[in-house]
Amino acid sequence: MSGVHGGVQDGAPGRWPVSAAPRAAATVFVVDAALVVLFAAVGRRSHAESGAVLGVLLTAWPFLVGTVLGWVVALAWRRRAPLGVRDGIPVWVCAVAAGMLLRVATGAGTAFSFVVVATVVLGVFLLGWRALAALVRRRRSAA
């Protein structure tokens, strides 16, 4: 029996093979988390805020919680790890929504401009890298 991942055969262009799925899922999760931390670091730097590592983690934690929630939603809804762009949409939406809700709950800022910037940047980060990775996988499989 050939392996199927999300209804697509192993080795199909642009898809992760089932045999690589656990390792790929762990890698994708780490990349998502790293990009959320990068978002927080760039944001803090652009506002010349101090407290390097601790400050970045204090800024990032609500969005990291949202990212984990997005992974849980994606796993429950799609029944597979959010490796592709479409599967990553719940990760992005939850990262932003839960991140903002947690910031409100903890008294952190949620100015409209920040919500817009966070939504756009996290969308580009969390979905954009998946799109680029899919393009590279498709090109490699076509070669």
N, CA, C and O atoms as a GROMACS GRO file, in nm:
protein
  572
    1MET      N    1   0.085  -0.119   0.000
    1MET     CA    2   0.000   0.000   0.000
    1MET      C    3   0.088   0.124   0.000
    1MET      O    4   0.178   0.135   0.084
    2SER      N    5   0.066   0.214  -0.090
    2SER     CA    6   0.146   0.336  -0.094
    2SER      C    7   0.099   0.433   0.012
    2SER      O    8  -0.018   0.434   0.050
    3GLY      N    9   0.193   0.515   0.061
    3GLY     CA   10   0.159   0.610   0.166
    3GLY      C   11   0.082   0.728   0.110
    3GLY      O   12   0.109   0.776   0.000
    4VAL      N   13  -0.015   0.774   0.188
    4VAL     CA   14  -0.094   0.889   0.148
    4VAL      C   15  -0.087   0.992   0.260
    4VAL      O   16  -0.096   0.959   0.378
    5HIS      N   17  -0.071   1.116   0.221
    5HIS     CA   18  -0.066   1.226   0.317
    5HIS      C   19  -0.167   1.331   0.272
    5HIS      O   20  -0.145   1.401   0.174
    6GLY      N   21  -0.276   1.340   0.345
    6GLY     CA   22  -0.375   1.440   0.309
    6GLY      C   23  -0.435   1.415   0.172
    6GLY      O   24  -0.468   1.509   0.100
    7GLY      N   25  -0.449   1.288   0.134
    7GLY     CA   26  -0.508   1.254   0.007
    7GLY      C   27  -0.413   1.263  -0.111
    7GLY      O   28  -0.457   1.248  -0.225
    8VAL      N   29  -0.286   1.285  -0.087
    8VAL     CA   30  -0.188   1.296  -0.195
    8VAL      C   31  -0.084   1.187  -0.176
    8VAL      O   32  -0.035   1.166  -0.066
    9GLN      N   33  -0.050   1.119  -0.285
    9GLN     CA   34   0.048   1.010  -0.279
    9GLN      C   35   0.184   1.060  -0.233
    9GLN      O   36   0.221   1.175  -0.256
   10ASP      N   37   0.259   0.970  -0.166
   10ASP     CA   38   0.398   1.001  -0.132
   10ASP      C   39   0.471   1.046  -0.256
   10ASP      O   40   0.453   0.990  -0.364
   11GLY      N   41   0.553   1.146  -0.240
   11GLY     CA   42   0.637   1.191  -0.349
   11GLY      C   43   0.567   1.278  -0.451
   11GLY      O   44   0.629   1.322  -0.548
   12ALA      N   45   0.437   1.306  -0.432
   12ALA     CA   46   0.366   1.395  -0.525
   12ALA      C   47   0.430   1.532  -0.519
   12ALA      O   48   0.474   1.576  -0.412
   13PRO      N   49   0.436   1.601  -0.631
   13PRO     CA   50   0.500   1.732  -0.634
   13PRO      C   51   0.442   1.826  -0.528
   13PRO      O   52   0.320   1.839  -0.514
   14GLY      N   53   0.532   1.890  -0.454
   14GLY     CA   54   0.491   1.989  -0.356
   14GLY      C   55   0.442   1.934  -0.224
   14GLY      O   56   0.399   2.012  -0.138
   15ARG      N   57   0.446   1.804  -0.204
   15ARG     CA   58   0.399   1.745  -0.078
   15ARG      C   59   0.512   1.675  -0.005
   15ARG      O   60   0.608   1.626  -0.066
   16TRP      N   61   0.499   1.672   0.127
   16TRP     CA   62   0.594   1.598   0.210
   16TRP      C   63   0.558   1.451   0.204
   16TRP      O   64   0.440   1.417   0.215
   17PRO      N   65   0.654   1.362   0.185
   17PRO     CA   66   0.622   1.219   0.190
   17PRO      C   67   0.585   1.178   0.332
   17PRO      O   68   0.636   1.233   0.430
   18VAL      N   69   0.495   1.079   0.343
   18VAL     CA   70   0.449   1.034   0.474
   18VAL      C   71   0.566   0.991   0.562
   18VAL      O   72   0.566   1.019   0.682
   19SER      N   73   0.665   0.926   0.504
   19SER     CA   74   0.779   0.879   0.582
   19SER      C   75   0.854   0.994   0.650
   19SER      O   76   0.920   0.973   0.751
   20ALA      N   77   0.843   1.114   0.596
   20ALA     CA   78   0.911   1.230   0.653
   20ALA      C   79   0.818   1.314   0.739
   20ALA      O   80   0.862   1.414   0.796
   21ALA      N   81   0.691   1.277   0.749
   21ALA     CA   82   0.591   1.362   0.815
   21ALA      C   83   0.624   1.397   0.960
   21ALA      O   84   0.616   1.515   0.994
   22PRO      N   85   0.661   1.302   1.049
   22PRO     CA   86   0.690   1.343   1.187
   22PRO      C   87   0.809   1.439   1.196
   22PRO      O   88   0.804   1.538   1.270
   23ARG      N   89   0.913   1.410   1.123
   23ARG     CA   90   1.030   1.498   1.123
   23ARG      C   91   0.996   1.631   1.060
   23ARG      O   92   1.037   1.736   1.109
   24ALA      N   93   0.920   1.629   0.952
   24ALA     CA   94   0.879   1.752   0.884
   24ALA      C   95   0.791   1.836   0.975
   24ALA      O   96   0.806   1.958   0.981
   25ALA      N   97   0.699   1.773   1.046
   25ALA     CA   98   0.610   1.846   1.136
   25ALA      C   99   0.691   1.915   1.246
   25ALA      O  100   0.665   2.031   1.278
   26ALA      N  101   0.787   1.846   1.303
   26ALA     CA  102   0.871   1.906   1.407
   26ALA      C  103   0.950   2.023   1.350
   26ALA      O  104   0.962   2.127   1.415
   27THR      N  105   1.003   2.006   1.231
   27THR     CA  106   1.079   2.114   1.167
   27THR      C  107   0.990   2.234   1.140
   27THR      O  108   1.028   2.348   1.168
   28VAL      N  109   0.872   2.210   1.086
   28VAL     CA  110   0.780   2.319   1.054
   28VAL      C  111   0.738   2.392   1.181
   28VAL      O  112   0.730   2.514   1.182
   29PHE      N  113   0.712   2.318   1.288
   29PHE     CA  114   0.675   2.382   1.415
   29PHE      C  115   0.788   2.471   1.466
   29PHE      O  116   0.764   2.584   1.509
   30VAL      N  117   0.910   2.422   1.460
   30VAL     CA  118   1.025   2.502   1.506
   30VAL      C  119   1.042   2.626   1.420
   30VAL      O  120   1.070   2.734   1.471
   31VAL      N  121   1.025   2.612   1.288
   31VAL     CA  122   1.035   2.729   1.200
   31VAL      C  123   0.925   2.830   1.234
   31VAL      O  124   0.951   2.950   1.242
   32ASP      N  125   0.802   2.782   1.254
   32ASP     CA  126   0.693   2.873   1.293
   32ASP      C  127   0.727   2.948   1.420
   32ASP      O  128   0.713   3.070   1.426
   33ALA      N  129   0.773   2.876   1.523
   33ALA     CA  130   0.807   2.940   1.650
   33ALA      C  131   0.921   3.040   1.632
   33ALA      O  132   0.916   3.149   1.689
   34ALA      N  133   1.022   3.003   1.555
   34ALA     CA  134   1.135   3.094   1.532
   34ALA      C  135   1.090   3.220   1.461
   34ALA      O  136   1.138   3.329   1.492
   35LEU      N  137   0.998   3.208   1.366
   35LEU     CA  138   0.949   3.326   1.294
   35LEU      C  139   0.865   3.416   1.384
   35LEU      O  140   0.867   3.538   1.368
   36VAL      N  141   0.791   3.357   1.476
   36VAL     CA  142   0.714   3.438   1.572
   36VAL      C  143   0.811   3.515   1.662
   36VAL      O  144   0.788   3.633   1.691
   37VAL      N  145   0.917   3.450   1.707
   37VAL     CA  146   1.017   3.518   1.789
   37VAL      C  147   1.087   3.627   1.707
   37VAL      O  148   1.114   3.736   1.758
   38LEU      N  149   1.116   3.598   1.581
   38LEU     CA  150   1.176   3.699   1.494
   38LEU      C  151   1.084   3.820   1.478
   38LEU      O  152   1.130   3.934   1.483
   39PHE      N  153   0.955   3.795   1.461
   39PHE     CA  154   0.856   3.903   1.454
   39PHE      C  155   0.864   3.991   1.578
   39PHE      O  156   0.867   4.114   1.568
   40ALA      N  157   0.868   3.929   1.695
   40ALA     CA  158   0.877   4.005   1.820
   40ALA      C  159   1.008   4.081   1.830
   40ALA      O  160   1.010   4.196   1.874
   41ALA      N  161   1.117   4.019   1.790
   41ALA     CA  162   1.248   4.083   1.798
   41ALA      C  163   1.256   4.204   1.706
   41ALA      O  164   1.305   4.310   1.745
   42VAL      N  165   1.208   4.188   1.583
   42VAL     CA  166   1.211   4.300   1.488
   42VAL      C  167   1.122   4.413   1.537
   42VAL      O  168   1.159   4.530   1.528
   43GLY      N  169   1.006   4.379   1.588
   43GLY     CA  170   0.916   4.481   1.641
   43GLY      C  171   0.976   4.558   1.757
   43GLY      O  172   0.966   4.681   1.763
   44ARG      N  173   1.038   4.487   1.848
   44ARG     CA  174   1.100   4.554   1.962
   44ARG      C  175   1.216   4.642   1.916
   44ARG      O  176   1.235   4.753   1.965
   45ARG      N  177   1.293   4.591   1.823
   45ARG     CA  178   1.408   4.669   1.772
   45ARG      C  179   1.361   4.796   1.700
   45ARG      O  180   1.422   4.902   1.715
   46SER      N  181   1.253   4.785   1.624
   46SER     CA  182   1.204   4.901   1.550
   46SER      C  183   1.152   5.010   1.644
   46SER      O  184   1.142   5.126   1.605
   47HIS      N  185   1.118   4.972   1.766
   47HIS     CA  186   1.072   5.070   1.866
   47HIS      C  187   1.179   5.100   1.969
   47HIS      O  188   1.152   5.165   2.070
   48ALA      N  189   1.301   5.054   1.944
   48ALA     CA  190   1.415   5.078   2.032
   48ALA      C  191   1.387   5.040   2.177
   48ALA      O  192   1.424   5.112   2.270
   49GLU      N  193   1.319   4.925   2.194
   49GLU     CA  194   1.289   4.878   2.329
   49GLU      C  195   1.407   4.797   2.382
   49GLU      O  196   1.476   4.728   2.306
   50SER      N  197   1.428   4.806   2.512
   50SER     CA  198   1.542   4.737   2.573
   50SER      C  199   1.500   4.600   2.627
   50SER      O  200   1.387   4.557   2.609
   51GLY      N  201   1.595   4.534   2.692
   51GLY     CA  202   1.569   4.403   2.750
   51GLY      C  203   1.572   4.293   2.646
   51GLY      O  204   1.473   4.222   2.625
   52ALA      N  205   1.683   4.281   2.581
   52ALA     CA  206   1.699   4.197   2.462
   52ALA      C  207   1.623   4.065   2.467
   52ALA      O  208   1.512   4.057   2.415
   53VAL      N  209   1.679   3.963   2.526
   53VAL     CA  210   1.620   3.829   2.518
   53VAL      C  211   1.490   3.821   2.597
   53VAL      O  212   1.390   3.774   2.544
   54LEU      N  213   1.491   3.865   2.720
   54LEU     CA  214   1.371   3.858   2.802
   54LEU      C  215   1.259   3.942   2.742
   54LEU      O  216   1.143   3.899   2.739
   55GLY      N  217   1.292   4.060   2.694
   55GLY     CA  218   1.192   4.147   2.632
   55GLY      C  219   1.130   4.084   2.508
   55GLY      O  220   1.009   4.091   2.488
   56VAL      N  221   1.212   4.022   2.427
   56VAL     CA  222   1.161   3.954   2.306
   56VAL      C  223   1.068   3.841   2.346
   56VAL      O  224   0.961   3.825   2.288
   57LEU      N  225   1.107   3.762   2.444
   57LEU     CA  226   1.022   3.651   2.487
   57LEU      C  227   0.892   3.700   2.550
   57LEU      O  228   0.787   3.638   2.532
   58LEU      N  229   0.899   3.810   2.624
   58LEU     CA  230   0.776   3.867   2.682
   58LEU      C  231   0.683   3.919   2.573
   58LEU      O  232   0.561   3.912   2.588
   59THR      N  233   0.738   3.970   2.466
   59THR     CA  234   0.656   4.015   2.353
   59THR      C  235   0.604   3.896   2.273
   59THR      O  236   0.489   3.898   2.227
   60ALA      N  237   0.686   3.794   2.257
   60ALA     CA  238   0.651   3.681   2.171
   60ALA      C  239   0.553   3.583   2.234
   60ALA      O  240   0.476   3.519   2.162
   61TRP      N  241   0.554   3.568   2.368
   61TRP     CA  242   0.480   3.457   2.427
   61TRP      C  243   0.332   3.451   2.390
   61TRP      O  244   0.282   3.341   2.366
   62PRO      N  245   0.259   3.562   2.384
   62PRO     CA  246   0.117   3.547   2.346
   62PRO      C  247   0.100   3.491   2.205
   62PRO      O  248   0.007   3.414   2.179
   63PHE      N  249   0.188   3.530   2.116
   63PHE     CA  250   0.181   3.483   1.977
   63PHE      C  251   0.230   3.339   1.966
   63PHE      O  252   0.183   3.264   1.880
   64LEU      N  253   0.323   3.300   2.051
   64LEU     CA  254   0.367   3.160   2.055
   64LEU      C  255   0.254   3.071   2.106
   64LEU      O  256   0.232   2.962   2.053
   65VAL      N  257   0.182   3.117   2.208
   65VAL     CA  258   0.066   3.041   2.257
   65VAL      C  259  -0.037   3.028   2.146
   65VAL      O  260  -0.094   2.921   2.125
   66GLY      N  261  -0.060   3.138   2.074
   66GLY     CA  262  -0.153   3.134   1.962
   66GLY      C  263  -0.108   3.041   1.852
   66GLY      O  264  -0.190   2.974   1.790
   67THR      N  265   0.022   3.035   1.828
   67THR     CA  266   0.076   2.944   1.727
   67THR      C  267   0.052   2.799   1.768
   67THR      O  268   0.012   2.717   1.685
   68VAL      N  269   0.076   2.768   1.894
   68VAL     CA  270   0.049   2.631   1.942
   68VAL      C  271  -0.100   2.600   1.928
   68VAL      O  272  -0.137   2.491   1.884
   69LEU      N  273  -0.185   2.694   1.966
   69LEU     CA  274  -0.329   2.675   1.951
   69LEU      C  275  -0.365   2.651   1.804
   69LEU      O  276  -0.447   2.566   1.773
   70GLY      N  277  -0.303   2.727   1.715
   70GLY     CA  278  -0.326   2.708   1.572
   70GLY      C  279  -0.287   2.570   1.524
   70GLY      O  280  -0.355   2.510   1.441
   71TRP      N  281  -0.177   2.519   1.577
   71TRP     CA  282  -0.136   2.383   1.543
   71TRP      C  283  -0.240   2.282   1.591
   71TRP      O  284  -0.274   2.189   1.518
   72VAL      N  285  -0.289   2.301   1.712
   72VAL     CA  286  -0.392   2.210   1.766
   72VAL      C  287  -0.517   2.215   1.679
   72VAL      O  288  -0.574   2.111   1.645
   73VAL      N  289  -0.560   2.336   1.644
   73VAL     CA  290  -0.678   2.352   1.558
   73VAL      C  291  -0.656   2.284   1.423
   73VAL      O  292  -0.742   2.212   1.374
   74ALA      N  293  -0.539   2.308   1.363
   74ALA     CA  294  -0.509   2.249   1.232
   74ALA      C  295  -0.507   2.097   1.240
   74ALA      O  296  -0.560   2.029   1.152
   75LEU      N  297  -0.446   2.044   1.345
   75LEU     CA  298  -0.440   1.898   1.360
   75LEU      C  299  -0.579   1.839   1.379
   75LEU      O  300  -0.609   1.733   1.324
   76ALA      N  301  -0.664   1.907   1.456
   76ALA     CA  302  -0.799   1.856   1.479
   76ALA      C  303  -0.888   1.872   1.356
   76ALA      O  304  -0.968   1.784   1.325
   77TRP      N  305  -0.872   1.984   1.285
   77TRP     CA  306  -0.958   2.014   1.172
   77TRP      C  307  -0.916   1.939   1.046
   77TRP      O  308  -0.999   1.876   0.981
   78ARG      N  309  -0.788   1.947   1.013
   78ARG     CA  310  -0.739   1.887   0.888
   78ARG      C  311  -0.689   1.743   0.908
   78ARG      O  312  -0.664   1.672   0.811
   79ARG      N  313  -0.676   1.702   1.033
   79ARG     CA  314  -0.629   1.567   1.065
   79ARG      C  315  -0.487   1.540   1.017
   79ARG      O  316  -0.450   1.426   0.988
   80ARG      N  317  -0.407   1.648   1.008
   80ARG     CA  318  -0.265   1.634   0.972
   80ARG      C  319  -0.193   1.760   1.016
   80ARG      O  320  -0.254   1.864   1.042
   81ALA      N  321  -0.063   1.748   1.024
   81ALA     CA  322   0.018   1.863   1.064
   81ALA      C  323   0.005   1.973   0.959
   81ALA      O  324  -0.005   1.944   0.839
   82PRO      N  325   0.007   2.099   1.002
   82PRO     CA  326  -0.008   2.212   0.909
   82PRO      C  327   0.122   2.241   0.834
   82PRO      O  328   0.190   2.340   0.861
   83LEU      N  329   0.154   2.154   0.740
   83LEU     CA  330   0.279   2.167   0.667
   83LEU      C  331   0.267   2.258   0.545
   83LEU      O  332   0.362   2.327   0.510
   84GLY      N  333   0.152   2.259   0.481
   84GLY     CA  334   0.132   2.338   0.360
   84GLY      C  335   0.070   2.473   0.388
   84GLY      O  336   0.034   2.504   0.502
   85VAL      N  337   0.058   2.554   0.284
   85VAL     CA  338   0.003   2.689   0.299
   85VAL      C  339  -0.140   2.685   0.351
   85VAL      O  340  -0.172   2.751   0.450
   86ARG      N  341  -0.225   2.609   0.285
   86ARG     CA  342  -0.366   2.602   0.327
   86ARG      C  343  -0.379   2.552   0.471
   86ARG      O  344  -0.457   2.606   0.549
   87ASP      N  345  -0.302   2.451   0.504
   87ASP     CA  346  -0.306   2.397   0.641
   87ASP      C  347  -0.248   2.495   0.742
   87ASP      O  348  -0.279   2.487   0.861
   88GLY      N  349  -0.165   2.588   0.697
   88GLY     CA  350  -0.105   2.687   0.786
   88GLY      C  351  -0.196   2.804   0.819
   88GLY      O  352  -0.165   2.882   0.909
   89ILE      N  353  -0.306   2.818   0.747
   89ILE     CA  354  -0.396   2.932   0.772
   89ILE      C  355  -0.447   2.934   0.917
   89ILE      O  356  -0.446   3.040   0.979
   90PRO      N  357  -0.491   2.820   0.974
   90PRO     CA  358  -0.534   2.826   1.114
   90PRO      C  359  -0.420   2.865   1.210
   90PRO      O  360  -0.443   2.927   1.313
   91VAL      N  361  -0.298   2.827   1.176
   91VAL     CA  362  -0.183   2.864   1.259
   91VAL      C  363  -0.168   3.015   1.260
   91VAL      O  364  -0.152   3.076   1.365
   92TRP      N  365  -0.174   3.076   1.142
   92TRP     CA  366  -0.163   3.221   1.130
   92TRP      C  367  -0.278   3.293   1.201
   92TRP      O  368  -0.254   3.385   1.280
   93VAL      N  369  -0.400   3.252   1.175
   93VAL     CA  370  -0.517   3.318   1.234
   93VAL      C  371  -0.514   3.307   1.386
   93VAL      O  372  -0.539   3.405   1.456
   94CYS      N  373  -0.483   3.188   1.437
   94CYS     CA  374  -0.478   3.170   1.582
   94CYS      C  375  -0.360   3.244   1.645
   94CYS      O  376  -0.373   3.298   1.755
   95ALA      N  377  -0.247   3.248   1.576
   95ALA     CA  378  -0.132   3.322   1.629
   95ALA      C  379  -0.170   3.468   1.651
   95ALA      O  380  -0.139   3.526   1.755
   96VAL      N  381  -0.237   3.527   1.552
   96VAL     CA  382  -0.276   3.668   1.563
   96VAL      C  383  -0.389   3.685   1.664
   96VAL      O  384  -0.378   3.767   1.755
   97ALA      N  385  -0.497   3.610   1.648
   97ALA     CA  386  -0.616   3.629   1.732
   97ALA      C  387  -0.587   3.600   1.879
   97ALA      O  388  -0.616   3.682   1.966
   98ALA      N  389  -0.530   3.484   1.906
   98ALA     CA  390  -0.499   3.450   2.046
   98ALA      C  391  -0.391   3.541   2.100
   98ALA      O  392  -0.396   3.581   2.217
   99GLY      N  393  -0.294   3.575   2.018
   99GLY     CA  394  -0.188   3.666   2.061
   99GLY      C  395  -0.245   3.799   2.105
   99GLY      O  396  -0.207   3.852   2.210
  100MET      N  397  -0.336   3.855   2.026
  100MET     CA  398  -0.396   3.983   2.061
  100MET      C  399  -0.486   3.971   2.184
  100MET      O  400  -0.484   4.059   2.271
  101LEU      N  401  -0.563   3.864   2.192
  101LEU     CA  402  -0.649   3.845   2.310
  101LEU      C  403  -0.566   3.832   2.437
  101LEU      O  404  -0.601   3.888   2.541
  102LEU      N  405  -0.457   3.759   2.430
  102LEU     CA  406  -0.370   3.746   2.547
  102LEU      C  407  -0.302   3.879   2.581
  102LEU      O  408  -0.282   3.909   2.698
  103ARG      N  409  -0.268   3.958   2.482
  103ARG     CA  410  -0.210   4.090   2.507
  103ARG      C  411  -0.314   4.178   2.577
  103ARG      O  412  -0.279   4.251   2.670
  104VAL      N  413  -0.439   4.173   2.534
  104VAL     CA  414  -0.545   4.250   2.600
  104VAL      C  415  -0.560   4.202   2.744
  104VAL      O  416  -0.570   4.284   2.836
  105ALA      N  417  -0.564   4.072   2.763
  105ALA     CA  418  -0.583   4.015   2.897
  105ALA      C  419  -0.471   4.050   2.994
  105ALA      O  420  -0.492   4.055   3.115
  106THR      N  421  -0.352   4.075   2.940
  106THR     CA  422  -0.237   4.106   3.026
  106THR      C  423  -0.204   4.255   3.028
  106THR      O  424  -0.103   4.296   3.086
  107GLY      N  425  -0.288   4.336   2.966
  107GLY     CA  426  -0.267   4.480   2.968
  107GLY      C  427  -0.163   4.531   2.870
  107GLY      O  428  -0.120   4.646   2.881
  108ALA      N  429  -0.123   4.450   2.775
  108ALA     CA  430  -0.027   4.493   2.674
  108ALA      C  431  -0.102   4.566   2.562
  108ALA      O  432  -0.224   4.555   2.551
  109GLY      N  433  -0.030   4.640   2.482
  109GLY     CA  434  -0.091   4.721   2.378
  109GLY      C  435  -0.147   4.641   2.261
  109GLY      O  436  -0.090   4.540   2.219
  110THR      N  437  -0.259   4.690   2.210
  110THR     CA  438  -0.319   4.633   2.089
  110THR      C  439  -0.374   4.745   2.002
  110THR      O  440  -0.489   4.740   1.957
  111ALA      N  441  -0.294   4.845   1.979
  111ALA     CA  442  -0.335   4.955   1.891
  111ALA      C  443  -0.370   4.899   1.754
  111ALA      O  444  -0.314   4.798   1.711
  112PHE      N  445  -0.464   4.964   1.686
  112PHE     CA  446  -0.509   4.916   1.556
  112PHE      C  447  -0.393   4.895   1.460
  112PHE      O  448  -0.388   4.794   1.388
  113SER      N  449  -0.299   4.988   1.458
  113SER     CA  450  -0.186   4.974   1.367
  113SER      C  451  -0.102   4.851   1.400
  113SER      O  452  -0.050   4.785   1.310
  114PHE      N  453  -0.088   4.820   1.530
  114PHE     CA  454  -0.014   4.701   1.570
  114PHE      C  455  -0.086   4.575   1.524
  114PHE      O  456  -0.022   4.480   1.477
  115VAL      N  457  -0.218   4.573   1.537
  115VAL     CA  458  -0.296   4.456   1.493
  115VAL      C  459  -0.278   4.435   1.342
  115VAL      O  460  -0.260   4.322   1.297
  116VAL      N  461  -0.282   4.543   1.266
  116VAL     CA  462  -0.265   4.534   1.121
  116VAL      C  463  -0.125   4.483   1.087
  116VAL      O  464  -0.109   4.391   1.007
  117VAL      N  465  -0.023   4.543   1.148
  117VAL     CA  466   0.115   4.503   1.120
  117VAL      C  467   0.138   4.358   1.160
  117VAL      O  468   0.198   4.281   1.086
  118ALA      N  469   0.090   4.319   1.278
  118ALA     CA  470   0.107   4.181   1.324
  118ALA      C  471   0.037   4.084   1.230
  118ALA      O  472   0.091   3.977   1.200
  119THR      N  473  -0.082   4.118   1.186
  119THR     CA  474  -0.157   4.030   1.096
  119THR      C  475  -0.082   4.011   0.964
  119THR      O  476  -0.069   3.899   0.914
  120VAL      N  477  -0.033   4.121   0.908
  120VAL     CA  478   0.037   4.113   0.780
  120VAL      C  479   0.171   4.041   0.794
  120VAL      O  480   0.201   3.950   0.718
  121VAL      N  481   0.251   4.082   0.893
  121VAL     CA  482   0.384   4.024   0.908
  121VAL      C  483   0.375   3.875   0.943
  121VAL      O  484   0.446   3.794   0.884
  122LEU      N  485   0.290   3.840   1.037
  122LEU     CA  486   0.277   3.698   1.071
  122LEU      C  487   0.219   3.618   0.955
  122LEU      O  488   0.254   3.502   0.937
  123GLY      N  489   0.132   3.678   0.876
  123GLY     CA  490   0.082   3.610   0.756
  123GLY      C  491   0.194   3.582   0.657
  123GLY      O  492   0.206   3.471   0.605
  124VAL      N  493   0.275   3.685   0.631
  124VAL     CA  494   0.388   3.667   0.540
  124VAL      C  495   0.485   3.563   0.595
  124VAL      O  496   0.532   3.476   0.522
  125PHE      N  497   0.514   3.573   0.725
  125PHE     CA  498   0.608   3.479   0.786
  125PHE      C  499   0.552   3.336   0.786
  125PHE      O  500   0.617   3.244   0.738
  126LEU      N  501   0.432   3.316   0.841
  126LEU     CA  502   0.381   3.181   0.864
  126LEU      C  503   0.327   3.115   0.738
  126LEU      O  504   0.328   2.992   0.728
  127LEU      N  505   0.280   3.192   0.644
  127LEU     CA  506   0.230   3.135   0.518
  127LEU      C  507   0.332   3.147   0.406
  127LEU      O  508   0.344   3.058   0.322
  128GLY      N  509   0.404   3.258   0.404
  128GLY     CA  510   0.499   3.283   0.297
  128GLY      C  511   0.609   3.181   0.290
  128GLY      O  512   0.644   3.136   0.180
  129TRP      N  513   0.664   3.142   0.404
  129TRP     CA  514   0.773   3.045   0.398
  129TRP      C  515   0.722   2.908   0.354
  129TRP      O  516   0.794   2.832   0.290
  130ARG      N  517   0.596   2.877   0.389
  130ARG     CA  518   0.538   2.750   0.344
  130ARG      C  519   0.522   2.752   0.191
  130ARG      O  520   0.548   2.652   0.124
  131ALA      N  521   0.479   2.866   0.137
  131ALA     CA  522   0.463   2.879  -0.008
  131ALA      C  523   0.598   2.864  -0.078
  131ALA      O  524   0.608   2.795  -0.180
  132LEU      N  525   0.700   2.927  -0.025
  132LEU     CA  526   0.834   2.914  -0.084
  132LEU      C  527   0.884   2.770  -0.076
  132LEU      O  528   0.942   2.720  -0.173
  133ALA      N  529   0.862   2.705   0.036
  133ALA     CA  530   0.906   2.566   0.051
  133ALA      C  531   0.833   2.475  -0.047
  133ALA      O  532   0.893   2.384  -0.105
  134ALA      N  533   0.703   2.498  -0.067
  134ALA     CA  534   0.627   2.417  -0.162
  134ALA      C  535   0.678   2.439  -0.304
  134ALA      O  536   0.687   2.344  -0.382
  135LEU      N  537   0.711   2.562  -0.337
  135LEU     CA  538   0.765   2.593  -0.470
  135LEU      C  539   0.898   2.521  -0.493
  135LEU      O  540   0.921   2.463  -0.599
  136VAL      N  541   0.984   2.524  -0.392
  136VAL     CA  542   1.113   2.455  -0.403
  136VAL      C  543   1.091   2.305  -0.418
  136VAL      O  544   1.155   2.241  -0.501
  137ARG      N  545   1.001   2.247  -0.337
  137ARG     CA  546   0.973   2.102  -0.348
  137ARG      C  547   0.919   2.066  -0.486
  137ARG      O  548   0.959   1.965  -0.543
  138ARG      N  549   0.828   2.149  -0.540
  138ARG     CA  550   0.773   2.122  -0.674
  138ARG      C  551   0.881   2.128  -0.780
  138ARG      O  552   0.885   2.043  -0.869
  139ARG      N  553   0.967   2.227  -0.770
  139ARG     CA  554   1.073   2.241  -0.871
  139ARG      C  555   1.172   2.126  -0.863
  139ARG      O  556   1.221   2.077  -0.965
  140ARG      N  557   1.203   2.083  -0.741
  140ARG     CA  558   1.295   1.970  -0.726
  140ARG      C  559   1.235   1.842  -0.778
  140ARG      O  560   1.304   1.761  -0.840
  141SER      N  561   1.106   1.822  -0.754
  141SER     CA  562   1.042   1.698  -0.801
  141SER      C  563   1.023   1.699  -0.951
  141SER      O  564   1.016   1.593  -1.014
  142ALA      N  565   1.013   1.818  -1.011
  142ALA     CA  566   0.996   1.827  -1.157
  142ALA      C  567   1.130   1.810  -1.229
  142ALA      O  568   1.133   1.776  -1.347
  143ALA      N  569   1.240   1.832  -1.158
  143ALA     CA  570   1.373   1.824  -1.220
  143ALA      C  571   1.418   1.680  -1.238
  143ALA      O  572   1.528   1.656  -1.289
   0.00000   0.00000   0.00000
